């Protein structure tokens, strides 16, 4: 088996975690970039109207099956002639340079990254927290789902990333939002009591090797451990900030169980009343369940309710992803 530029530890871990065939499937899928995708901003337009506008500009849109507002983009000029499901299109107009994009009618967003907001299921009028909000595609998606009603707080620790987040919020018209430049691990008591919290945690980005081949050999096992400790601290804060009866969605773009199931398992050891809830079948049926045992370590059984996205999950090669719904028992009351 050729290593195709992967660091040896990556291949060895995959062979230990998965079968040889699944390892080959992962590595083969990572050899090409994911198909670019967009999320329609239904606060500013409708799916039908945007589809008509983009098709008039020679884009071909293909529905992302797990997201009603998500579409993969192809160049319609040669879609029929040489369509290869999952081929990266070369566009006559860049998707990020159309009038429709500049008007905030859609966002550029990976098909996998649409999943965490869908699992969180924000409702109009609720109070929401995004603990790692930049560059903002999920944050904007949440505001759209809330119909700009309620309160949406986005925390971002990096001052350099705030301008991109602010630009996306302004372009898409997310008017119920507040942006805070702070490391979410150190948010104060005034941030307690949210209905729902999204923690799309910083990670090694192991699931992004298709779109960024440098990640095949630019990370180490030590990096996984470093990120794991940060993720545990962030999730420990998240479960404190959500009110009784609320939910936290924890997600990463990593395939490493140390950054995913292990993090949830460790945090819930101290928060035993939380449960890992089942995802909607409309989403879960496209993907694989969470892992309950890795490297001879057993995790809690309800982690099978987590969602694992592999790049071979669809011909469009979505980025590798993990997401889990954590529900806090009790009845809701009060506000953030």
C-alpha positions as CSV (number, residue, x, y, z in Angstrom):
1,X,0.0,0.0,0.0
2,X,1.5,3.3,-1.0
3,X,1.6,5.9,1.7
4,X,0.8,8.8,-0.8
5,X,2.7,11.3,1.3
6,X,1.1,10.4,4.7
7,X,3.1,10.5,7.9
8,X,3.7,6.9,8.9
9,X,1.8,7.3,12.2
10,X,-1.4,8.3,10.3
11,X,-1.5,5.1,8.3
12,X,-0.6,3.0,11.3
13,X,-3.4,4.5,13.3
14,X,-6.0,4.0,10.6
15,X,-5.0,0.4,10.2
16,X,-5.4,-0.1,13.9
17,X,-8.7,1.8,14.2
18,X,-10.3,0.6,10.9
19,X,-10.0,-2.3,8.5
20,X,-7.4,-2.2,5.8
21,X,-10.1,-1.7,3.2
22,X,-11.5,1.3,5.1
23,X,-8.1,2.8,5.4
24,X,-7.6,2.4,1.7
25,X,-11.0,4.1,1.1
26,X,-10.1,7.0,3.3
27,X,-6.7,7.5,1.7
28,X,-8.1,7.2,-1.8
29,X,-10.9,9.8,-1.0
30,X,-8.4,12.2,0.4
31,X,-6.4,12.2,-2.9
32,X,-8.8,14.8,-4.3
33,X,-10.3,17.9,-2.9
34,X,-14.0,18.0,-1.8
35,X,-16.5,19.5,-4.3
36,X,-17.1,23.1,-3.3
37,X,-20.5,23.7,-1.6
38,X,-22.7,26.6,-0.5
39,X,-25.3,27.2,2.1
40,X,-28.3,29.3,1.0
41,X,-29.1,32.3,3.3
42,X,-32.9,31.9,3.5
43,X,-33.1,35.2,5.5
44,X,-32.2,37.0,2.3
45,X,-33.6,34.8,-0.5
46,X,-35.2,31.5,-1.2
47,X,-33.6,28.3,-2.4
48,X,-35.6,28.4,-5.7
49,X,-34.7,32.1,-6.4
50,X,-31.0,31.6,-5.8
51,X,-30.9,28.4,-7.8
52,X,-32.4,30.2,-10.8
53,X,-29.9,33.0,-10.5
54,X,-26.9,30.8,-10.2
55,X,-28.0,28.4,-13.0
56,X,-28.3,31.5,-15.2
57,X,-24.6,32.0,-14.5
58,X,-23.8,28.5,-15.7
59,X,-23.5,26.9,-12.3
60,X,-24.9,23.4,-11.7
61,X,-26.3,22.9,-8.2
62,X,-26.6,19.4,-6.6
63,X,-28.5,19.0,-3.4
64,X,-26.6,18.1,-0.2
65,X,-28.9,15.4,1.0
66,X,-28.6,16.1,4.7
67,X,-29.2,19.9,4.4
68,X,-32.1,21.4,2.6
69,X,-30.2,24.7,2.1
70,X,-26.9,23.1,1.1
71,X,-25.7,22.5,-2.5
72,X,-22.6,21.3,-4.2
73,X,-21.4,23.5,-7.1
74,X,-20.3,22.4,-10.5
75,X,-19.6,24.3,-13.7
76,X,-22.6,23.6,-15.9
77,X,-20.6,24.1,-19.1
78,X,-19.1,20.6,-19.0
79,X,-21.3,19.0,-16.3
80,X,-23.2,16.9,-18.8
81,X,-20.3,16.2,-21.0
82,X,-17.7,15.0,-18.5
83,X,-19.5,14.9,-15.2
84,X,-17.6,12.9,-12.6
85,X,-19.5,12.9,-9.3
86,X,-17.1,14.5,-7.0
87,X,-14.8,16.2,-9.5
88,X,-13.6,19.7,-8.4
89,X,-15.0,22.1,-10.9
90,X,-13.1,25.0,-12.5
91,X,-15.6,27.8,-12.7
92,X,-15.8,30.7,-15.2
93,X,-16.9,32.8,-12.2
94,X,-15.5,32.1,-8.8
95,X,-18.3,31.2,-6.3
96,X,-16.9,33.8,-3.9
97,X,-17.0,36.6,-6.5
98,X,-20.6,36.6,-7.7
99,X,-23.1,39.4,-7.0
100,X,-25.2,36.9,-5.2
101,X,-22.4,36.0,-2.8
102,X,-21.6,39.7,-2.2
103,X,-25.3,40.4,-1.5
104,X,-25.2,37.7,1.2
105,X,-27.6,35.3,-0.5
106,X,-25.3,32.4,0.3
107,X,-22.2,31.4,2.1
108,X,-19.3,29.2,1.0
109,X,-19.5,26.3,3.5
110,X,-18.3,22.7,3.5
111,X,-21.1,20.1,3.3
112,X,-19.8,18.5,6.5
113,X,-19.7,21.7,8.4
114,X,-23.4,22.2,7.8
115,X,-24.1,19.3,10.2
116,X,-23.3,20.8,13.6
117,X,-25.8,23.6,13.4
118,X,-28.4,21.1,12.1
119,X,-27.8,18.9,15.2
120,X,-27.9,21.9,17.5
121,X,-31.3,22.9,15.9
122,X,-31.5,26.6,17.0
123,X,-35.0,28.1,17.1
124,X,-36.2,31.7,16.7
125,X,-36.1,33.4,20.1
126,X,-33.5,31.2,21.7
127,X,-30.3,32.3,23.3
128,X,-27.3,30.6,21.5
129,X,-23.5,30.6,22.0
130,X,-20.9,29.7,19.4
131,X,-17.7,29.1,21.3
132,X,-15.3,29.2,18.3
133,X,-17.2,31.4,15.8
134,X,-14.7,32.4,13.1
135,X,-14.7,32.5,10.2
136,X,-18.5,32.4,10.5
137,X,-20.2,29.9,8.2
138,X,-21.8,28.0,11.0
139,X,-22.5,31.2,12.9
140,X,-24.3,32.6,9.9
141,X,-26.2,29.3,9.4
142,X,-27.4,29.4,13.0
143,X,-28.6,33.0,12.6
144,X,-30.4,32.0,9.5
145,X,-32.1,29.1,11.3
146,X,-33.1,31.5,14.1
147,X,-34.6,33.9,11.5
148,X,-32.6,36.7,13.2
149,X,-34.8,36.3,16.3
150,X,-33.3,35.7,19.7
151,X,-29.7,36.2,20.7
152,X,-26.7,34.7,19.0
153,X,-23.3,35.2,20.7
154,X,-20.1,34.3,18.9
155,X,-16.8,34.0,20.9
156,X,-13.5,34.0,19.0
157,X,-10.1,34.1,20.7
158,X,-8.1,35.3,17.8
159,X,-8.2,39.1,17.1
160,X,-6.9,38.4,13.6
161,X,-9.9,36.2,12.8
162,X,-12.5,38.7,14.0
163,X,-12.6,40.8,10.7
164,X,-13.5,37.7,8.6
165,X,-16.2,36.8,11.1
166,X,-17.6,40.3,11.2
167,X,-17.5,40.5,7.4
168,X,-19.6,37.3,7.0
169,X,-22.1,38.5,9.6
170,X,-22.5,41.9,8.0
171,X,-22.6,40.5,4.4
172,X,-25.3,37.9,5.4
173,X,-27.3,40.3,7.6
174,X,-27.2,38.4,10.9
175,X,-28.8,41.1,12.9
176,X,-29.3,39.2,16.2
177,X,-25.6,38.6,16.7
178,X,-23.0,39.7,19.2
179,X,-19.3,39.0,18.7
180,X,-16.9,38.7,21.6
181,X,-13.1,38.5,21.3
182,X,-12.2,36.1,24.1
183,X,-10.9,32.6,24.6
184,X,-14.1,30.7,25.4
185,X,-12.4,28.7,28.1
186,X,-12.4,31.9,30.2
187,X,-15.9,33.2,29.6
188,X,-17.3,34.6,32.8
189,X,-20.4,33.9,34.8
190,X,-22.4,36.4,32.7
191,X,-22.3,33.9,29.9
192,X,-24.1,31.2,31.7
193,X,-27.6,30.0,30.9
194,X,-27.7,29.6,27.1
195,X,-30.4,27.4,25.6
196,X,-27.9,25.8,23.3
197,X,-24.1,25.9,22.8
198,X,-22.1,25.0,19.7
199,X,-18.4,24.0,20.3
200,X,-16.8,23.4,16.9
201,X,-13.5,22.9,18.6
202,X,-10.0,23.8,17.3
203,X,-8.4,20.5,16.2
204,X,-5.6,19.0,14.2
205,X,-7.8,19.1,11.1
206,X,-7.1,15.5,10.2
207,X,-10.4,15.4,8.3
208,X,-9.2,18.2,6.0
209,X,-6.4,16.3,4.2
210,X,-8.4,16.3,0.9
211,X,-8.6,20.1,0.8
212,X,-5.2,20.6,2.4
213,X,-2.7,17.8,1.5
214,X,0.0,19.4,3.8
215,X,-2.0,18.0,6.7
216,X,-1.0,14.5,5.7
217,X,2.4,14.9,7.2
218,X,2.5,18.3,9.1
219,X,1.0,17.0,12.3
220,X,2.2,14.6,15.0
221,X,0.7,12.4,17.7
222,X,1.9,15.1,20.1
223,X,-0.3,17.6,18.3
224,X,-3.3,15.4,18.8
225,X,-2.6,15.3,22.5
226,X,-2.1,19.0,22.7
227,X,-5.4,19.7,21.0
228,X,-7.2,17.0,23.0
229,X,-6.3,18.8,26.3
230,X,-7.6,22.2,24.9
231,X,-10.8,20.5,23.7
232,X,-11.5,19.0,27.1
233,X,-11.1,22.4,28.7
234,X,-13.4,24.0,26.2
235,X,-16.1,21.3,26.5
236,X,-15.9,21.5,30.3
237,X,-16.8,25.1,30.0
238,X,-19.5,24.4,27.4
239,X,-21.5,22.1,29.7
240,X,-21.4,24.8,32.4
241,X,-22.7,27.5,30.2
242,X,-25.8,25.6,28.9
243,X,-29.0,25.8,31.0
244,X,-30.9,22.7,32.3
245,X,-32.9,21.2,29.5
246,X,-30.4,22.6,26.9
247,X,-28.0,21.0,24.6
248,X,-24.4,21.3,23.5
249,X,-23.1,20.1,20.1
250,X,-19.4,19.2,20.1
251,X,-17.8,18.8,16.8
252,X,-14.3,18.7,15.1
253,X,-12.9,18.3,11.6
254,X,-10.7,15.5,12.9
255,X,-11.0,11.7,12.6
256,X,-8.9,11.0,15.7
257,X,-10.9,9.4,18.5
258,X,-8.6,11.2,21.0
259,X,-10.1,14.5,19.8
260,X,-13.6,13.2,19.6
261,X,-15.1,10.3,21.6
262,X,-12.3,10.5,24.2
263,X,-13.0,14.2,24.8
264,X,-16.7,13.7,25.3
265,X,-16.1,10.6,27.4
266,X,-13.7,12.4,29.7
267,X,-15.9,15.5,30.2
268,X,-19.0,13.4,30.9
269,X,-17.3,11.4,33.5
270,X,-17.6,14.5,35.7
271,X,-21.0,15.4,34.3
272,X,-22.8,12.1,34.5
273,X,-26.3,13.4,34.1
274,X,-25.6,14.5,30.5
275,X,-26.4,12.0,27.8
276,X,-25.2,11.7,24.2
277,X,-28.5,12.0,22.3
278,X,-29.5,10.3,19.0
279,X,-29.2,12.5,16.0
280,X,-32.1,12.9,13.5
281,X,-32.3,9.9,11.2
282,X,-32.5,12.4,8.3
283,X,-28.8,13.1,9.0
284,X,-27.5,10.0,10.7
285,X,-28.5,7.6,7.8
286,X,-25.8,9.1,5.6
287,X,-22.9,8.6,8.0
288,X,-21.4,6.2,10.5
289,X,-21.9,6.0,14.3
290,X,-19.4,7.1,16.9
291,X,-16.7,4.7,18.2
292,X,-17.2,3.1,21.6
293,X,-13.7,1.5,21.7
294,X,-10.4,2.7,20.3
295,X,-6.8,1.5,21.0
296,X,-8.2,-0.9,23.6
297,X,-9.9,2.0,25.5
298,X,-13.7,1.7,26.0
299,X,-15.9,4.7,25.9
300,X,-19.5,5.1,27.1
301,X,-22.0,3.2,25.0
302,X,-24.1,6.2,24.0
303,X,-21.2,7.6,22.1
304,X,-22.5,5.4,19.3
305,X,-25.1,8.1,18.9
306,X,-22.3,10.5,17.6
307,X,-22.0,11.1,13.9
308,X,-18.7,10.3,12.0
309,X,-18.3,11.7,8.5
310,X,-15.6,10.0,6.3
311,X,-14.5,11.4,2.9
312,X,-15.9,8.3,1.3
313,X,-19.4,8.9,2.7
314,X,-20.5,10.5,-0.6
315,X,-19.0,10.8,-4.1
316,X,-18.5,14.6,-3.5
317,X,-15.9,13.6,-0.8
318,X,-17.1,15.6,2.2
319,X,-14.4,16.6,4.7
320,X,-13.9,14.2,7.6
321,X,-16.0,15.3,10.6
322,X,-17.3,14.3,14.0
323,X,-20.3,15.6,15.9
324,X,-22.2,14.7,19.0
325,X,-25.3,16.1,20.7
326,X,-24.9,16.4,24.5
327,X,-28.2,17.0,26.4
328,X,-28.4,18.4,29.9
329,X,-31.3,17.1,32.0
330,X,-33.8,19.4,33.6
331,X,-36.4,22.0,32.7
332,X,-35.4,25.2,31.0
333,X,-35.8,28.5,32.9
334,X,-34.3,31.9,32.9
335,X,-32.1,33.5,30.3
336,X,-28.5,34.0,29.6
